[in-house]
Amino acid sequence: MANIISDETIEYVGILAKLELSDAEKEKAKQDLGNMLDYIDKLNELDTAGVEPMSHVFPVNNVFREDVVTNGDEYEKILANAPDKKDRAFKVPKTVE
């Protein structure tokens, strides 16, 4: 493990994360963070020359659909239990003067 994490770093990360860690948890966190940094070092060894940066692994397509009204003629059924209604709408008390 080339990346040695100090006790102060673990304390600081614990404070930032608002965690109270026991001594055993701190040791495990040091080991886990060290392993993560070692893996990042291994990834940094890869030759990425000529690889175009990307923001997503999969292509991002527009997922919106057309807004089609499917029950627009059921206003009587929709307003059946309304406490107060006017024409084809709910009637509510005025909230702004």
N, CA and C of each residue as an Amber inpcrd file, in Angstrom:
protein
   291
   0.8610000  -1.1730000   0.0000000   0.0000000   0.0000000   0.0000000
   0.9000000   1.2260000   0.0000000   0.9410000   1.9200000  -1.1110000
   1.7990000   3.0940000  -1.2490000   1.1840000   4.3170000  -0.5850000
  -0.1180000   4.3610000  -0.4990000  -0.8060000   5.5220000   0.0690000
  -1.0930000   5.2700000   1.5430000  -0.3780000   5.9820000   2.3880000
  -0.5800000   5.8660000   3.8240000  -1.4800000   7.0210000   4.2630000
  -2.5760000   6.6900000   4.8940000  -3.5270000   7.6830000   5.3820000
  -3.2190000   7.9430000   6.8490000  -3.0740000   9.2060000   7.2130000
  -2.7370000   9.5450000   8.6000000  -3.9780000   9.5180000   9.4860000
  -3.7340000   9.4180000  10.7850000  -4.8360000   9.4540000  11.7520000
  -5.5610000  10.7970000  11.6970000  -4.7950000  11.8730000  11.4430000
  -5.3980000  13.2030000  11.3650000  -6.3620000  13.2940000  10.1780000
  -5.9900000  12.6590000   9.0780000  -6.8670000  12.6640000   7.9050000
  -8.1670000  11.9460000   8.2070000  -8.0740000  10.8030000   8.8580000
  -9.2840000  10.0460000   9.2200000 -10.1450000  10.8540000  10.1870000
  -9.5220000  11.5080000  11.1530000 -10.2700000  12.3490000  12.0900000
 -11.0050000  13.4600000  11.3310000 -10.2930000  14.0980000  10.4000000
 -10.8770000  15.1960000   9.6340000 -12.0390000  14.7170000   8.7680000
 -11.8670000  13.5810000   8.0970000 -12.9430000  13.0230000   7.2740000
 -14.1410000  12.6690000   8.1550000 -13.8750000  12.1210000   9.3370000
 -14.9520000  11.8000000  10.2700000 -15.7180000  13.0380000  10.6970000
 -14.9970000  14.1360000  10.9270000 -15.6520000  15.3970000  11.3050000
 -16.5020000  15.9120000  10.1500000 -15.9420000  15.8860000   8.9380000
 -16.6980000  16.3510000   7.7740000 -17.9540000  15.5240000   7.5500000
 -17.8500000  14.2090000   7.7860000 -18.9880000  13.3210000   7.5670000
 -19.8940000  13.2440000   8.7910000 -19.5170000  13.9690000   9.8550000
 -20.2840000  13.9630000  11.1070000 -20.4530000  12.5480000  11.6410000
 -19.3230000  11.8190000  11.6670000 -19.3110000  10.4460000  12.1610000
 -18.4620000  10.3560000  13.4140000 -18.9100000   9.5590000  14.3470000
 -18.0990000   9.2310000  15.5110000 -17.6030000   7.8120000  15.2950000
 -16.3090000   7.6790000  15.0310000 -15.7350000   6.3790000  14.7020000
 -14.9620000   5.8260000  15.8820000 -15.1210000   4.5270000  16.1230000
 -14.3100000   3.8580000  17.1340000 -12.9060000   3.6630000  16.5730000
 -11.9650000   3.2520000  17.4260000 -10.5920000   3.0310000  16.9610000
 -10.5440000   1.9530000  15.8830000 -11.3430000   0.9060000  16.0350000
 -11.3700000  -0.1680000  15.0350000 -11.9270000   0.3460000  13.7140000
 -12.9630000   1.1780000  13.7830000 -13.5510000   1.7470000  12.5700000
 -12.5780000   2.7040000  11.8770000 -11.8060000   3.4360000  12.6810000
 -10.8070000   4.3440000  12.1020000  -9.7320000   3.5500000  11.3530000
  -9.2970000   2.4500000  11.9310000  -8.2880000   1.6150000  11.2690000
  -8.8320000   1.0270000   9.9750000 -10.0770000   0.5700000  10.0040000
 -10.7130000   0.0200000   8.8000000 -10.8690000   1.1130000   7.7420000
 -11.2460000   2.3200000   8.1590000 -11.3960000   3.4230000   7.2230000
 -10.0520000   3.7940000   6.6090000  -8.9790000   3.7890000   7.4040000
  -7.6450000   4.0680000   6.8780000  -7.2710000   3.0480000   5.8100000
  -7.5530000   1.7840000   6.0970000  -7.2390000   0.7200000   5.1410000
  -8.0760000   0.8850000   3.8640000  -9.3740000   1.1580000   4.0160000
 -10.2540000   1.3170000   2.8510000  -9.8450000   2.5080000   1.9900000
  -9.5510000   3.6470000   2.6210000  -9.1330000   4.8270000   1.8630000
  -7.8040000   4.5860000   1.1630000  -6.8980000   3.8860000   1.8330000
  -5.6210000   3.5400000   1.2130000  -5.8210000   2.6580000  -0.0030000
  -6.7180000   1.6740000   0.1030000  -7.0120000   0.7970000  -1.0340000
  -7.6170000   1.5750000  -2.1960000  -8.4890000   2.5300000  -1.8900000
  -9.0820000   3.3510000  -2.9510000  -8.0170000   4.1710000  -3.6650000
  -7.1350000   4.7790000  -2.9000000  -6.0720000   5.5870000  -3.5100000
  -5.1080000   4.7250000  -4.3200000  -4.8250000   3.5140000  -3.8490000
  -3.9820000   2.5920000  -4.6200000  -4.6410000   2.2530000  -5.9510000
  -5.9490000   2.0420000  -5.9400000  -6.6710000   1.7260000  -7.1730000
  -6.6300000   2.9120000  -8.1340000  -6.7860000   4.1090000  -7.6040000
  -6.7050000   5.3000000  -8.4460000  -5.3180000   5.4210000  -9.0620000
  -4.2730000   5.1200000  -8.2740000  -2.9150000   5.1300000  -8.8150000
  -2.7750000   4.1300000  -9.9510000  -3.3850000   2.9780000  -9.7850000
  -3.3320000   1.9520000 -10.8360000  -4.0440000   2.4500000 -12.0940000
  -5.1810000   3.1220000 -11.9320000  -5.8990000   3.6750000 -13.0830000
  -5.0840000   4.7610000 -13.7710000  -4.3200000   5.5250000 -12.9900000
  -3.5040000   6.5950000 -13.5680000  -2.3740000   6.0450000 -14.4370000
  -2.0500000   4.7780000 -14.3160000  -1.0060000   4.1610000 -15.1290000
  -1.4850000   3.8650000 -16.5510000  -2.7980000   3.8790000 -16.7630000
  -3.3440000   3.5710000 -18.0820000  -3.0210000   4.6760000 -19.0810000
  -2.7620000   4.2680000 -20.3280000  -2.5200000   5.2260000 -21.3990000
  -3.8710000   5.6620000 -21.9690000  -4.2250000   6.9010000 -21.7120000
  -5.5120000   7.4110000 -22.1900000  -5.3330000   8.4190000 -23.3190000
  -4.1620000   8.4430000 -23.9280000  -3.9260000   9.3510000 -25.0530000
  -4.8560000   8.9540000 -26.1990000  -5.5170000   9.9190000 -26.7570000
  -6.4260000   9.6570000 -27.8700000  -7.8110000   9.1930000 -27.4520000
  -8.0530000   9.0970000 -26.1540000  -9.3850000   8.7080000 -25.6810000
 -10.1750000   9.9810000 -25.4190000 -11.3010000  10.1080000 -26.0900000
 -12.1220000  11.3060000 -25.9420000 -12.8600000  11.2810000 -24.6080000
 -12.7790000  12.3680000 -23.8390000 -13.5110000  12.4110000 -22.5670000
 -15.0140000  12.3350000 -22.8050000 -15.7180000  11.7390000 -21.8490000
 -17.1730000  11.6400000 -21.9700000 -17.8030000  11.9270000 -20.6140000
 -19.0240000  12.3950000 -20.6550000 -19.7210000  12.6960000 -19.4120000
 -20.5820000  11.5320000 -18.9430000 -20.9450000  10.6400000 -19.8710000
 -21.7700000   9.4820000 -19.5300000 -21.2200000   8.2470000 -20.2430000
 -21.3990000   7.0990000 -19.6200000 -20.9560000   5.8530000 -20.2340000
 -21.8530000   5.5090000 -21.4180000 -23.1320000   5.7570000 -21.2630000
 -24.0980000   5.4620000 -22.3210000 -24.5150000   6.7580000 -23.0070000
 -24.8940000   6.7030000 -24.2670000 -25.3420000   7.9260000 -24.9350000
 -26.6040000   8.4760000 -24.2700000 -26.6500000   9.7890000 -24.1500000
 -27.7970000  10.4440000 -23.5260000 -28.7380000  10.8960000 -24.6330000
 -29.9520000  10.4000000 -24.5900000 -30.9580000  10.7620000 -25.5770000
 -32.1110000  11.4600000 -24.8820000 -32.8440000  12.2390000 -25.6340000
 -34.0200000  12.8970000 -25.0990000 -35.0680000  11.8340000 -24.7720000
 -35.4740000  11.7860000 -23.5250000 -36.4310000  10.7680000 -23.0970000
 -37.8370000  11.3280000 -22.9250000 -38.0360000  12.5720000 -23.3320000
 -39.3580000  13.1660000 -23.1990000 -40.3120000  12.6070000 -24.2470000
 -41.5660000  12.5840000 -23.8990000 -42.5880000  12.1240000 -24.8240000
 -43.5380000  13.2710000 -25.0990000 -44.3400000  13.1200000 -26.0920000
 -45.3460000  14.1320000 -26.3900000 -46.3570000  14.1860000 -25.2480000
 -46.8040000  15.3690000 -24.9240000 -47.8070000  15.5520000 -23.8790000
 -49.1760000  15.4170000 -24.5240000 -49.7770000  14.2510000 -24.3400000
 -51.0620000  13.9600000 -24.9610000 -52.1070000  13.8080000 -23.8600000
 -53.1810000  14.5540000 -23.9620000 -54.2680000  14.4610000 -22.9930000
 -55.0650000  13.2000000 -23.2920000 -55.2180000  12.3480000 -22.2540000
 -55.9470000  11.0940000 -22.4680000 -57.2960000  11.0670000 -21.7580000
 -57.4970000  11.9640000 -20.7740000 -58.7750000  11.9580000 -20.0500000
 -59.3450000  13.3700000 -19.9340000 -59.1730000  14.1680000 -20.9320000
 -59.6060000  15.5600000 -20.8990000 -61.1040000  15.7440000 -20.8920000
 -61.8540000  14.7370000 -21.2770000 -63.3030000  14.8850000 -21.3460000
 -64.0080000  14.3110000 -20.1100000 -63.2630000  13.9740000 -19.0710000
 -63.8470000  13.3840000 -17.8620000 -63.9410000  14.4060000 -16.7360000
 -64.1530000  15.6700000 -17.0630000 -64.1700000  16.7020000 -16.0400000
 -65.2800000  16.4960000 -15.0160000 -66.4140000  15.9590000 -15.4170000
 -67.5040000  15.7210000 -14.4650000 -67.0900000  14.6770000 -13.4290000
 -66.4230000  13.6550000 -13.8770000 -65.9560000  12.6060000 -12.9790000
 -64.8580000  13.1480000 -12.0540000 -63.9850000  13.9870000 -12.5890000
 -62.8940000  14.5600000 -11.8000000 -63.4370000  15.5050000 -10.7390000
 -64.4410000  16.3010000 -11.0750000 -64.9900000  17.2860000 -10.1490000
 -66.1120000  16.7390000  -9.2620000 -66.4140000  15.4710000  -9.3610000
 -67.5450000  14.8940000  -8.6270000 -67.4340000  15.0980000  -7.1190000
 -66.2590000  14.9970000  -6.5500000 -66.0850000  15.1160000  -5.1010000
 -65.5120000  16.4690000  -4.6800000 -65.4610000  17.4220000  -5.5840000
 -64.9200000  18.7400000  -5.2490000 -65.8710000  19.4550000  -4.2990000
 -65.3410000  20.0830000  -3.2500000 -66.2160000  20.8040000  -2.3350000
 -66.8850000  22.0130000  -2.9880000 -66.1970000  22.6370000  -3.9470000
 -66.7770000  23.7780000  -4.6390000 -66.1900000  23.8120000  -6.0460000
 -67.0440000  24.0990000  -7.0240000 -66.5680000  24.1330000  -8.4070000
 -67.2780000  25.2510000  -9.1580000 -66.6140000  25.6990000 -10.2190000
 -67.1860000  26.7380000 -11.0640000 -66.8560000  26.3670000 -12.4990000
 -67.8660000  26.2880000 -13.3150000 -67.7200000  25.8530000 -14.7030000
 -67.0290000  24.4770000 -14.7170000 -65.8760000  24.3840000 -15.3230000
 -65.1620000  23.1020000 -15.4090000 -63.8850000  23.1240000 -14.5680000
 -63.8930000  23.8190000 -13.4120000 -62.6830000  23.9560000 -12.6070000
 -63.0050000  23.8850000 -11.1190000 -61.9800000  23.6060000 -10.3260000
 -62.1020000  23.6600000  -8.8760000 -62.1660000  25.1200000  -8.4610000
 -63.0240000  25.4310000  -7.5050000 -63.1010000  26.7840000  -6.9810000
 -62.4630000  26.7600000  -5.5970000 -61.4650000  27.6290000  -5.4060000
 -60.7280000  27.6710000  -4.1260000 -60.7750000  29.0800000  -3.5770000
 -60.5750000  29.2180000  -2.2570000 -60.5820000  30.5660000  -1.6730000
 -59.3820000  31.3780000  -2.1690000 -59.5600000  32.6640000  -2.2080000
 -58.4940000  33.5630000  -2.6180000 -57.3940000  33.5230000  -1.5430000
 -56.1560000  33.3810000  -1.9770000 -55.0610000  33.2720000  -1.0090000
 -54.1460000  34.4760000  -1.0090000 -54.2520000  35.3420000  -2.0040000
 -53.3920000  36.5220000  -2.0940000 -54.2760000  37.7390000  -2.1710000
 -53.9470000  38.7390000  -1.3760000 -54.7160000  39.9860000  -1.3770000
 -54.2140000  40.9060000  -2.4500000
